[in-house]
Amino acid sequence: METIADRITIDDRICNGKPTIRNKRITVNAILGFLSSGDSREEILLQYPSLENEDIDACLKFASELMNRNFTIKEVA
């Protein structure tokens, strides 16, 4: 298991290795999806009472750090 941003964990036994919040079955992608569709932090925290405001911050930090990486697009046959 790897811990990223103090709250994001990656474990191949949980959610098929997708980044999750503190080993819960709540993926970073799900939280980012809620935010991008216009849900407020308060709405997300109501839907997921085990989450904390800092978990949402960690999701945003994780996404931001991921976008700071270099990517190469290769054509696949």
VOBAVO-253796 format. One record per atom (N, C-alpha, C, CB): residue number from 1; chain; residue in one letter; x, y, z; atom name. Coordinates in pm, 1 decimal, always signed. Atoms other than C-alpha are relative to their C-alpha. Glycine has a CB too. Layout:
REM residues N
[pt NUM, "A", "A", [X, Y, Z], "CA"]
...
This chain:
REM residues 77
[pt 1, "A", "M", [+85.5, -117.9, +0.0], "N"]
[pt 1, "A", "M", [+0.0, +0.0, +0.0], "CA"]
[pt 1, "A", "M", [+89.6, +123.6, +0.0], "C"]
[pt 1, "A", "M", [-97.0, +0.1, +123.2], "CB"]
[pt 2, "A", "E", [-72.5, -126.5, +5.3], "N"]
[pt 2, "A", "E", [+119.5, +349.4, -79.5], "CA"]
[pt 2, "A", "E", [-91.8, +110.8, +50.2], "C"]
[pt 2, "A", "E", [+50.5, +30.3, -144.6], "CB"]
[pt 3, "A", "T", [+76.5, -113.8, -48.6], "N"]
[pt 3, "A", "T", [+6.5, +664.9, +98.7], "CA"]
[pt 3, "A", "T", [+49.2, +125.7, -68.8], "C"]
[pt 3, "A", "T", [+11.1, +13.4, +153.6], "CB"]
[pt 4, "A", "I", [-31.6, -121.7, +73.3], "N"]
[pt 4, "A", "I", [-6.3, +990.7, -95.4], "CA"]
[pt 4, "A", "I", [-79.5, +113.6, +63.1], "C"]
[pt 4, "A", "I", [-32.5, -14.7, -153.0], "CB"]
[pt 5, "A", "A", [+67.2, -118.8, -54.4], "N"]
[pt 5, "A", "A", [-88.5, +1336.2, +37.2], "CA"]
[pt 5, "A", "A", [-62.6, -28.3, +136.1], "C"]
[pt 5, "A", "A", [-107.6, +49.3, -97.0], "CB"]
[pt 6, "A", "D", [+41.1, +35.5, -136.3], "N"]
[pt 6, "A", "D", [-132.0, +1183.5, +386.8], "CA"]
[pt 6, "A", "D", [-137.6, -65.2, +11.6], "C"]
[pt 6, "A", "D", [+1.6, +121.5, +83.9], "CB"]
[pt 7, "A", "R", [+135.3, +55.0, -11.2], "N"]
[pt 7, "A", "R", [-487.2, +1069.5, +309.1], "CA"]
[pt 7, "A", "R", [-39.4, -88.2, -117.8], "C"]
[pt 7, "A", "R", [-99.1, +112.0, +13.1], "CB"]
[pt 8, "A", "I", [+31.5, +78.3, +119.3], "N"]
[pt 8, "A", "I", [-482.1, +906.0, -33.5], "CA"]
[pt 8, "A", "I", [+81.9, -128.4, +3.9], "C"]
[pt 8, "A", "I", [+29.0, +81.2, -130.9], "CB"]
[pt 9, "A", "T", [-67.7, +128.8, -3.5], "N"]
[pt 9, "A", "T", [-400.1, +536.1, -39.9], "CA"]
[pt 9, "A", "T", [-25.6, -77.2, -128.4], "C"]
[pt 9, "A", "T", [-45.5, -81.5, +121.2], "CB"]
[pt 10, "A", "I", [+13.2, +88.1, +115.9], "N"]
[pt 10, "A", "I", [-340.2, +291.3, -321.2], "CA"]
[pt 10, "A", "I", [+34.6, -140.3, +47.3], "C"]
[pt 10, "A", "I", [+92.8, +45.6, -120.0], "CB"]
[pt 11, "A", "D", [-16.3, +137.9, -42.5], "N"]
[pt 11, "A", "D", [-386.7, -74.9, -239.5], "CA"]
[pt 11, "A", "D", [-68.2, -86.6, -105.6], "C"]
[pt 11, "A", "D", [-60.3, -24.7, +144.3], "CB"]
[pt 12, "A", "D", [+57.4, +79.9, +108.6], "N"]
[pt 12, "A", "D", [-437.5, -333.2, -513.3], "CA"]
[pt 12, "A", "D", [-115.4, -89.2, +46.2], "C"]
[pt 12, "A", "D", [+107.7, -85.7, -62.9], "CB"]
[pt 13, "A", "R", [+112.0, +78.8, -52.3], "N"]
[pt 13, "A", "R", [-684.9, -515.4, -283.8], "CA"]
[pt 13, "A", "R", [-126.4, +82.5, +21.6], "C"]
[pt 13, "A", "R", [+39.8, -65.0, +129.9], "CB"]
[pt 14, "A", "I", [+115.9, -87.8, -23.0], "N"]
[pt 14, "A", "I", [-916.5, -214.1, -254.2], "CA"]
[pt 14, "A", "I", [-29.9, +76.3, -128.5], "C"]
[pt 14, "A", "I", [+26.2, +99.3, +118.8], "CB"]
[pt 15, "A", "C", [+45.4, -70.1, +121.7], "N"]
[pt 15, "A", "C", [-1113.8, -80.9, -552.9], "CA"]
[pt 15, "A", "C", [+95.1, -21.3, -117.4], "C"]
[pt 15, "A", "C", [-14.0, +149.9, +27.6], "CB"]
[pt 16, "A", "N", [-88.4, +37.5, +111.7], "N"]
[pt 16, "A", "N", [-879.8, -262.0, -795.1], "CA"]
[pt 16, "A", "N", [+121.5, +90.0, -12.0], "C"]
[pt 16, "A", "N", [-76.7, +3.1, -129.8], "CB"]
[pt 17, "A", "G", [-121.9, -80.1, +1.6], "N"]
[pt 17, "A", "G", [-586.5, -43.0, -698.2], "CA"]
[pt 17, "A", "G", [-19.1, +146.0, -35.0], "C"]
[pt 17, "A", "G", [+94.5, -58.4, -94.7], "CB"]
[pt 18, "A", "K", [+23.9, -142.1, +26.3], "N"]
[pt 18, "A", "K", [-753.4, +289.1, -771.2], "CA"]
[pt 18, "A", "K", [+28.6, +79.8, +127.4], "C"]
[pt 18, "A", "K", [-146.8, +24.2, -49.0], "CB"]
[pt 19, "A", "P", [-24.5, -82.9, -118.9], "N"]
[pt 19, "A", "P", [-656.8, +575.8, -540.0], "CA"]
[pt 19, "A", "P", [-129.3, +19.2, +79.9], "C"]
[pt 19, "A", "P", [+58.6, +137.6, -41.0], "CB"]
[pt 20, "A", "T", [+115.4, -14.0, -88.2], "N"]
[pt 20, "A", "T", [-892.0, +582.4, -241.7], "CA"]
[pt 20, "A", "T", [+35.4, +91.6, +116.7], "C"]
[pt 20, "A", "T", [-47.0, -138.3, +51.6], "CB"]
[pt 21, "A", "I", [-18.6, -87.2, -115.4], "N"]
[pt 21, "A", "I", [-938.1, +794.8, +66.4], "CA"]
[pt 21, "A", "I", [+12.8, -86.5, +125.3], "C"]
[pt 21, "A", "I", [-118.4, +101.2, +13.7], "CB"]
[pt 22, "A", "R", [-27.8, +68.4, -126.5], "N"]
[pt 22, "A", "R", [-780.7, +645.2, +380.2], "CA"]
[pt 22, "A", "R", [-47.1, -145.8, +2.4], "C"]
[pt 22, "A", "R", [-65.3, +75.1, +113.0], "CB"]
[pt 23, "A", "N", [+35.0, +142.2, +12.2], "N"]
[pt 23, "A", "N", [-835.3, +285.5, +263.1], "CA"]
[pt 23, "A", "N", [-149.6, -27.7, +4.4], "C"]
[pt 23, "A", "N", [+66.8, -77.3, +108.9], "CB"]
[pt 24, "A", "K", [+144.4, +20.5, +8.6], "N"]
[pt 24, "A", "K", [-1209.8, +338.6, +240.9], "CA"]
[pt 24, "A", "K", [-32.7, -34.6, -145.3], "C"]
[pt 24, "A", "K", [-80.0, +127.8, +48.4], "CB"]
[pt 25, "A", "R", [+40.7, +31.6, +136.7], "N"]
[pt 25, "A", "R", [-1397.3, +222.1, -65.2], "CA"]
[pt 25, "A", "R", [-63.3, +122.1, -66.2], "C"]
[pt 25, "A", "R", [-98.2, -118.7, -1.3], "CB"]
[pt 26, "A", "I", [+41.3, -126.1, +61.9], "N"]
[pt 26, "A", "I", [-1438.8, +583.3, -173.2], "CA"]
[pt 26, "A", "I", [+118.9, +45.8, -83.8], "C"]
[pt 26, "A", "I", [-42.6, +110.0, +108.5], "CB"]
[pt 27, "A", "T", [-112.6, -33.9, +86.3], "N"]
[pt 27, "A", "T", [-1225.0, +665.9, -475.0], "CA"]
[pt 27, "A", "T", [+16.8, +150.7, -15.0], "C"]
[pt 27, "A", "T", [-18.0, -63.5, -136.5], "CB"]
[pt 28, "A", "V", [-30.7, -139.9, +30.2], "N"]
[pt 28, "A", "V", [-1054.7, +994.4, -545.4], "CA"]
[pt 28, "A", "V", [-80.4, +43.1, -121.9], "C"]
[pt 28, "A", "V", [+152.7, +20.2, -24.4], "CB"]
[pt 29, "A", "N", [+74.3, -31.4, +121.6], "N"]
[pt 29, "A", "N", [-1219.4, +981.2, -887.0], "CA"]
[pt 29, "A", "N", [-145.9, +33.4, +28.5], "C"]
[pt 29, "A", "N", [+7.9, -115.9, -96.9], "CB"]
[pt 30, "A", "A", [+140.3, -27.0, -34.6], "N"]
[pt 30, "A", "A", [-1566.4, +968.2, -730.7], "CA"]
[pt 30, "A", "A", [-15.1, +139.8, +58.4], "C"]
[pt 30, "A", "A", [-52.6, -105.0, +100.0], "CB"]
[pt 31, "A", "I", [+8.4, -132.3, -63.7], "N"]
[pt 31, "A", "I", [-1501.2, +1276.1, -517.5], "CA"]
[pt 31, "A", "I", [+24.9, +109.9, -103.0], "C"]
[pt 31, "A", "I", [+102.0, +11.4, +116.3], "CB"]
[pt 32, "A", "L", [-26.5, -99.8, +104.2], "N"]
[pt 32, "A", "L", [-1350.4, +1467.2, -810.5], "CA"]
[pt 32, "A", "L", [-118.1, +10.7, -96.1], "C"]
[pt 32, "A", "L", [+128.4, -35.6, -77.5], "CB"]
[pt 33, "A", "G", [+119.5, -2.0, +85.4], "N"]
[pt 33, "A", "G", [-1652.3, +1367.7, -1018.9], "CA"]
[pt 33, "A", "G", [-113.3, +80.3, +61.5], "C"]
[pt 33, "A", "G", [-47.3, -141.4, -27.3], "CB"]
[pt 34, "A", "F", [+103.4, -77.6, -68.8], "N"]
[pt 34, "A", "F", [-1891.0, +1507.2, -758.8], "CA"]
[pt 34, "A", "F", [+31.1, +149.5, -5.6], "C"]
[pt 34, "A", "F", [-13.0, -45.8, +146.3], "CB"]
[pt 35, "A", "L", [-39.1, -141.3, +2.9], "N"]
[pt 35, "A", "L", [-1695.1, +1832.5, -739.7], "CA"]
[pt 35, "A", "L", [-16.9, +59.1, -139.8], "C"]
[pt 35, "A", "L", [+145.7, +16.2, +46.6], "CB"]
[pt 36, "A", "S", [+7.6, -53.1, +136.8], "N"]
[pt 36, "A", "S", [-1680.0, +1869.1, -1118.6], "CA"]
[pt 36, "A", "S", [-143.5, +12.3, -49.0], "C"]
[pt 36, "A", "S", [+78.7, -88.8, -95.1], "CB"]
[pt 37, "A", "S", [+140.3, -11.9, +40.3], "N"]
[pt 37, "A", "S", [-2055.4, +1816.9, -1146.8], "CA"]
[pt 37, "A", "S", [-73.1, +108.1, +78.1], "C"]
[pt 37, "A", "S", [-70.9, -132.7, +18.3], "CB"]
[pt 38, "A", "G", [+59.7, -113.3, -69.8], "N"]
[pt 38, "A", "G", [-2114.4, +2106.0, -908.8], "CA"]
[pt 38, "A", "G", [-41.8, -26.4, +143.1], "C"]
[pt 38, "A", "G", [-116.5, +45.8, -74.5], "CB"]
[pt 39, "A", "D", [+34.7, +28.0, -139.9], "N"]
[pt 39, "A", "D", [-2171.1, +1929.4, -577.4], "CA"]
[pt 39, "A", "D", [+92.1, +79.2, +92.2], "C"]
[pt 39, "A", "D", [+10.2, -152.4, +30.6], "CB"]
[pt 40, "A", "S", [-80.3, -73.9, -97.0], "N"]
[pt 40, "A", "S", [-2052.8, +2132.3, -280.3], "CA"]
[pt 40, "A", "S", [+68.5, -97.8, +95.1], "C"]
[pt 40, "A", "S", [-87.8, +100.7, +79.0], "CB"]
[pt 41, "A", "R", [-66.9, +82.0, -102.0], "N"]
[pt 41, "A", "R", [-1817.7, +2001.9, -13.7], "CA"]
[pt 41, "A", "R", [-101.6, -49.1, +102.8], "C"]
[pt 41, "A", "R", [+112.7, +80.5, +70.1], "CB"]
[pt 42, "A", "E", [+99.4, +35.5, -100.9], "N"]
[pt 42, "A", "E", [-2108.3, +2005.6, +229.0], "CA"]
[pt 42, "A", "E", [-87.9, -115.1, -47.9], "C"]
[pt 42, "A", "E", [-86.5, +121.5, +34.7], "CB"]
[pt 43, "A", "E", [+82.8, +108.2, +54.2], "N"]
[pt 43, "A", "E", [-2318.5, +1785.3, -1.4], "CA"]
[pt 43, "A", "E", [+75.9, -132.2, -0.6], "C"]
[pt 43, "A", "E", [-46.8, +34.3, -142.2], "CB"]
[pt 44, "A", "I", [-82.0, +121.4, +3.0], "N"]
[pt 44, "A", "I", [-2033.6, +1537.1, -43.3], "CA"]
[pt 44, "A", "I", [+16.7, -55.3, +141.4], "C"]
[pt 44, "A", "I", [+138.6, +28.8, -63.6], "CB"]
[pt 45, "A", "L", [-18.3, +45.1, -138.0], "N"]
[pt 45, "A", "L", [-1971.4, +1523.4, +331.3], "CA"]
[pt 45, "A", "L", [-129.5, -56.9, +58.4], "C"]
[pt 45, "A", "L", [+50.2, +115.5, +86.9], "CB"]
[pt 46, "A", "L", [+127.6, +57.1, -43.8], "N"]
[pt 46, "A", "L", [-2343.5, +1459.0, +388.8], "CA"]
[pt 46, "A", "L", [-20.2, -138.5, -59.6], "C"]
[pt 46, "A", "L", [-116.8, +91.9, -39.2], "CB"]
[pt 47, "A", "Q", [+14.6, +129.8, +66.8], "N"]
[pt 47, "A", "Q", [-2337.8, +1173.2, +136.0], "CA"]
[pt 47, "A", "Q", [+95.8, -103.7, +56.9], "C"]
[pt 47, "A", "Q", [+23.4, +14.7, -149.9], "CB"]
[pt 48, "A", "Y", [-103.5, +88.5, -53.1], "N"]
[pt 48, "A", "Y", [-2022.6, +1025.6, +290.6], "CA"]
[pt 48, "A", "Y", [+40.7, +48.7, +140.1], "C"]
[pt 48, "A", "Y", [+124.1, -4.6, -96.0], "CB"]
[pt 49, "A", "P", [-26.3, -51.3, -135.1], "N"]
[pt 49, "A", "P", [-2032.0, +1090.9, +667.7], "CA"]
[pt 49, "A", "P", [+136.7, -38.6, +56.8], "C"]
[pt 49, "A", "P", [-106.5, -48.9, +92.9], "CB"]
[pt 50, "A", "S", [-131.4, +39.6, -51.8], "N"]
[pt 50, "A", "S", [-1700.6, +909.6, +722.8], "CA"]
[pt 50, "A", "S", [+113.0, +86.0, -55.4], "C"]
[pt 50, "A", "S", [+26.7, -145.3, -32.6], "CB"]
[pt 51, "A", "L", [-101.6, -89.2, +56.8], "N"]
[pt 51, "A", "L", [-1517.5, +1169.6, +512.6], "CA"]
[pt 51, "A", "L", [+13.9, +125.8, +83.5], "C"]
[pt 51, "A", "L", [-34.8, +36.6, -144.8], "CB"]
[pt 52, "A", "E", [-27.5, -128.2, -64.3], "N"]
[pt 52, "A", "E", [-1360.2, +1485.6, +645.2], "CA"]
[pt 52, "A", "E", [+34.5, +101.3, -108.2], "C"]
[pt 52, "A", "E", [+115.7, -12.3, +104.6], "CB"]
[pt 53, "A", "N", [-30.3, -106.5, +94.8], "N"]
[pt 53, "A", "N", [-1309.8, +1818.5, +473.0], "CA"]
[pt 53, "A", "N", [+142.9, -13.7, -54.5], "C"]
[pt 53, "A", "N", [-18.7, +137.2, +66.8], "CB"]
[pt 54, "A", "E", [-139.5, +16.6, +41.0], "N"]
[pt 54, "A", "E", [-935.3, +1745.7, +463.0], "CA"]
[pt 54, "A", "E", [+15.7, -110.6, -104.5], "C"]
[pt 54, "A", "E", [+87.0, -30.9, +121.7], "CB"]
[pt 55, "A", "D", [-4.1, +105.0, +101.9], "N"]
[pt 55, "A", "D", [-1007.1, +1434.2, +254.1], "CA"]
[pt 55, "A", "D", [-25.8, +59.3, -138.5], "C"]
[pt 55, "A", "D", [-103.7, -110.3, +31.3], "CB"]
[pt 56, "A", "I", [+28.6, -65.7, +127.9], "N"]
[pt 56, "A", "I", [-1153.8, +1652.7, -19.0], "CA"]
[pt 56, "A", "I", [+119.5, +83.0, -43.6], "C"]
[pt 56, "A", "I", [-126.0, +88.9, +10.4], "CB"]
[pt 57, "A", "D", [-122.8, -74.6, +30.7], "N"]
[pt 57, "A", "D", [-849.9, +1879.7, +1.1], "CA"]
[pt 57, "A", "D", [+106.9, -93.5, -56.0], "C"]
[pt 57, "A", "D", [+52.9, +71.9, +126.0], "CB"]
[pt 58, "A", "A", [-100.7, +96.5, +44.8], "N"]
[pt 58, "A", "A", [-627.4, +1572.0, -39.1], "CA"]
[pt 58, "A", "A", [-29.2, -49.2, -141.6], "C"]
[pt 58, "A", "A", [+6.4, -118.9, +96.3], "CB"]
[pt 59, "A", "C", [+36.2, +41.4, +136.4], "N"]
[pt 59, "A", "C", [-820.7, +1464.1, -350.3], "CA"]
[pt 59, "A", "C", [+41.9, +106.4, -100.9], "C"]
[pt 59, "A", "C", [-151.9, -26.4, -10.5], "CB"]
[pt 60, "A", "L", [-38.1, -109.5, +89.9], "N"]
[pt 60, "A", "L", [-765.9, +1804.3, -507.7], "CA"]
[pt 60, "A", "L", [+151.8, +10.6, -11.6], "C"]
[pt 60, "A", "L", [-58.5, +133.5, +49.8], "CB"]
[pt 61, "A", "K", [-145.8, -3.4, +2.5], "N"]
[pt 61, "A", "K", [-398.2, +1800.5, -411.7], "CA"]
[pt 61, "A", "K", [+55.0, -115.1, -83.8], "C"]
[pt 61, "A", "K", [+56.5, -6.2, +142.9], "CB"]
[pt 62, "A", "F", [-41.7, +116.5, +77.4], "N"]
[pt 62, "A", "F", [-359.2, +1451.1, -556.8], "CA"]
[pt 62, "A", "F", [-16.2, +26.3, -149.1], "C"]
[pt 62, "A", "F", [-80.7, -123.9, +41.3], "CB"]
[pt 63, "A", "A", [+25.2, -28.6, +140.8], "N"]
[pt 63, "A", "A", [-515.8, +1558.8, -886.4], "CA"]
[pt 63, "A", "A", [+96.0, +106.0, -52.1], "C"]
[pt 63, "A", "A", [-144.6, +45.3, -20.2], "CB"]
[pt 64, "A", "S", [-91.5, -106.6, +39.9], "N"]
[pt 64, "A", "S", [-302.5, +1872.0, -898.7], "CA"]
[pt 64, "A", "S", [+141.0, -54.2, -19.4], "C"]
[pt 64, "A", "S", [+0.4, +112.4, +104.3], "CB"]
[pt 65, "A", "E", [-134.3, +57.0, +11.9], "N"]
[pt 65, "A", "E", [+19.1, +1677.9, -838.3], "CA"]
[pt 65, "A", "E", [+10.0, -94.1, -119.3], "C"]
[pt 65, "A", "E", [+37.8, -74.2, +128.0], "CB"]
[pt 66, "A", "L", [+1.7, +88.9, +115.7], "N"]
[pt 66, "A", "L", [-79.4, +1423.9, -1102.1], "CA"]
[pt 66, "A", "L", [+13.1, +79.9, -129.6], "C"]
[pt 66, "A", "L", [-129.1, -83.5, -1.6], "CB"]
[pt 67, "A", "M", [-6.4, -83.4, +120.1], "N"]
[pt 67, "A", "M", [-121.4, +1703.1, -1356.4], "CA"]
[pt 67, "A", "M", [+136.0, +67.2, -17.2], "C"]
[pt 67, "A", "M", [-108.5, +105.5, +4.7], "CB"]
[pt 68, "A", "N", [-134.2, -56.9, +9.9], "N"]
[pt 68, "A", "N", [+230.2, +1828.4, -1280.4], "CA"]
[pt 68, "A", "N", [+100.3, -95.7, -63.2], "C"]
[pt 68, "A", "N", [+48.5, +40.5, +136.7], "CB"]
[pt 69, "A", "R", [-89.4, +98.0, +60.9], "N"]
[pt 69, "A", "R", [+378.3, +1513.7, -1432.4], "CA"]
[pt 69, "A", "R", [+4.7, +19.7, -150.7], "C"]
[pt 69, "A", "R", [-44.8, -143.3, +34.1], "CB"]
[pt 70, "A", "N", [-12.9, -4.9, +145.9], "N"]
[pt 70, "A", "N", [+501.9, +1488.8, -1790.1], "CA"]
[pt 70, "A", "N", [-63.0, -124.2, -59.8], "C"]
[pt 70, "A", "N", [+148.6, +11.8, -43.0], "CB"]
[pt 71, "A", "F", [+64.9, +110.4, +67.4], "N"]
[pt 71, "A", "F", [+306.0, +1273.0, -2028.3], "CA"]
[pt 71, "A", "F", [+47.8, -7.0, -143.7], "C"]
[pt 71, "A", "F", [-152.5, +14.3, +6.0], "CB"]
[pt 72, "A", "T", [-36.3, +21.1, +139.2], "N"]
[pt 72, "A", "T", [+402.1, +1125.2, -2364.1], "CA"]
[pt 72, "A", "T", [-110.3, -80.9, -64.7], "C"]
[pt 72, "A", "T", [+138.0, -71.5, -13.3], "CB"]
[pt 73, "A", "I", [+104.5, +71.0, +73.3], "N"]
[pt 73, "A", "I", [+138.9, +1023.5, -2613.0], "CA"]
[pt 73, "A", "I", [+66.8, -80.7, -111.2], "C"]
[pt 73, "A", "I", [-106.9, +99.6, -58.3], "CB"]
[pt 74, "A", "K", [-55.7, +88.3, +101.8], "N"]
[pt 74, "A", "K", [+236.1, +725.4, -2824.1], "CA"]
[pt 74, "A", "K", [-112.7, -66.9, -74.4], "C"]
[pt 74, "A", "K", [+93.8, -105.0, +62.2], "CB"]
[pt 75, "A", "E", [+99.5, +67.7, +81.6], "N"]
[pt 75, "A", "E", [+42.7, +577.0, -3109.4], "CA"]
[pt 75, "A", "E", [+13.4, -149.3, +19.6], "C"]
[pt 75, "A", "E", [+15.1, +37.3, -148.8], "CB"]
[pt 76, "A", "V", [+0.5, +143.9, -21.5], "N"]
[pt 76, "A", "V", [-57.2, +217.7, -3045.7], "CA"]
[pt 76, "A", "V", [-63.8, -64.8, -119.5], "C"]
[pt 76, "A", "V", [-74.1, -38.4, +130.3], "CB"]
[pt 77, "A", "A", [+49.8, +69.1, +120.7], "N"]
[pt 77, "A", "A", [-107.2, -17.7, -3337.6], "CA"]
[pt 77, "A", "A", [-117.0, -87.5, +32.1], "C"]
[pt 77, "A", "A", [+109.4, -83.6, -64.3], "CB"]
